[in-house]
Amino acid sequence: MTTPIRFDSRVVIVTGAGNGLGRDYAEAFAARGAKVVVNDVGGTARGDGRDNGVAQAVVDGIRAAGGEAVANCESVEHGARIVEAALDHYGRVDVIINNAGMLRDAAFHKMSDADWDLIQRVHINGAFQVTRAAWPRLRAQRYGRVVMTSSAAGIHGNFGQANYATAKLGLFGFARALAIEGRSYDVRVNTIAPVAASRLTQTVLPPPVLAALTPQKVTPLVLLLGAECCPGTGELFEVGGGAIARLRWERSRVVTLDGDEEAAPEQVLQRWQTLQCFDGTDHPGSVADSFALIGGAAGVDGGLAQ
C-alpha cells in the first residue's frame, strides 16, 4: 500500500489562492498537514481592484476544517513580503506554488503597452520575486519544491493572447533553469499547464465543459510536485479533466548545409520537407544537446559546450 503523502511540518505558499485552482491547492495542502500562506490581492480577473477578504475567507475555511493557514494580500510583484509572511508566522518555507495570474486579452494589433506590461509583471516578475526571495532559504535547508503555472496558450500560442502566451512559456524556461541550479540542493522545480473551471476560463468555455473541468482534477498533480517524494524536476505537464501528460521537445530530421557550398537560403528551401519530418526519436533535453547538434554540424565535436 502506498504511503499517504503528507506535509506535516512543511510551510507552503500558494499565490493567487483566493479562488479556483489556487484555493483548491491551499485547502488540499492544509488538509494534508501543511501550514499554508494563502496569498491573494482579491482583484478581478483583469487585475483590477483589491479585496483583503478574499484570502481571509479561504483561511477561515481552512481553520474551520482543522487546518493551519494565514492570509497574505500582497501583490506577487512584492514577493519578498509574501515570503516574509511565511517566515514571520511559521519560521520557514518549503513549497512555493506560483499560481497567481490574470488576463488582458486583445488582438495583437489592438494590444496596449499596459495590456502587455501588466501580464509580464504579474506572471513573470511575480513568480521571479516570490521564488527569488525564498531561494536562499531553500538552498540553505537543502530542500524545496517549486511549481510554475504555464498554459496551453504558452505552449501552443492562442489568438488574442500574445502577452499571456509570452509570459506562460517564459515561466517554463524559468523553471527549467531553476531545476538545473536547484538539483544538487534537492530543490525541485516543475511546471504545469492546467485547464480547469476558473474566472479565467468561464468566459471562453461552455458550462458543460466547465462542469467537467473541476480544480480537484488538477490538484493531485500539484500535491505530488510539492511533496518530498516528488520524483522529477524540470518537467512540464498538461493537466485537467482527469488527464495528466508530460510534454517534451522533439527534434525533426536534421538538415546539414554542405560545407563545400556557400550557405544560401535556397539550400534550406530545397530541404524544407526534411525539417517537417518528425519520424525519429530525438528528444533534446538540455543546452548540451543543442550544442552537440550545432557543434557536430560545424565539425567542432561538442566544443561549443565548453
FENWO-V209399 format. One record per backbone hydrogen bond with DSSP energy under -1.0 kcal/mol. CO is the residue of the C=O (numbers start at 0). NH is the residue of the N-H. If there is no record, write none. Layout:
CO/NH
CO/NH
//
This chain:
6/9
9/34
10/93
10/94
11/36
12/96
13/38
18/22
19/23
20/24
21/25
22/26
23/27
24/28
25/29
26/30
28/33
29/32
31/6
34/11
35/69
36/13
37/71
38/16
40/50
43/46
44/102
47/43
50/53
51/55
52/56
53/57
54/58
55/59
56/60
57/61
58/62
59/63
60/64
61/66
62/65
67/35
69/37
71/39
74/77
77/80
78/82
79/83
80/84
81/85
82/86
83/87
84/88
85/89
86/90
93/144
94/12
95/146
96/14
96/98
106/109
107/110
111/115
112/116
113/117
114/118
115/119
116/120
117/121
118/122
119/124
122/126
123/127
124/128
125/129
126/130
127/131
128/132
129/133
130/134
133/137
134/138
135/139
136/140
137/142
143/187
144/95
145/189
146/97
147/191
150/154
151/155
152/156
157/160
159/105
160/164
161/165
162/166
163/167
164/168
165/169
166/170
168/172
169/173
170/174
171/175
172/176
173/177
174/178
175/179
176/180
177/181
181/184
181/186
182/185
185/143
187/145
188/233
189/147
190/236
191/149
192/238
197/201
200/203
200/204
205/209
206/210
208/212
212/196
213/216
214/217
214/218
217/221
218/222
219/223
220/224
221/225
223/226
226/229
234/190
235/246
236/192
237/244
238/194
239/242
242/239
244/237
257/260
263/267
264/268
265/269
268/271
270/273
270/274
273/276
276/252
281/250
285/289
286/290
287/291
288/292
289/293
290/294
291/295
292/296
293/297
294/299
299/302
301/304
302/305
//
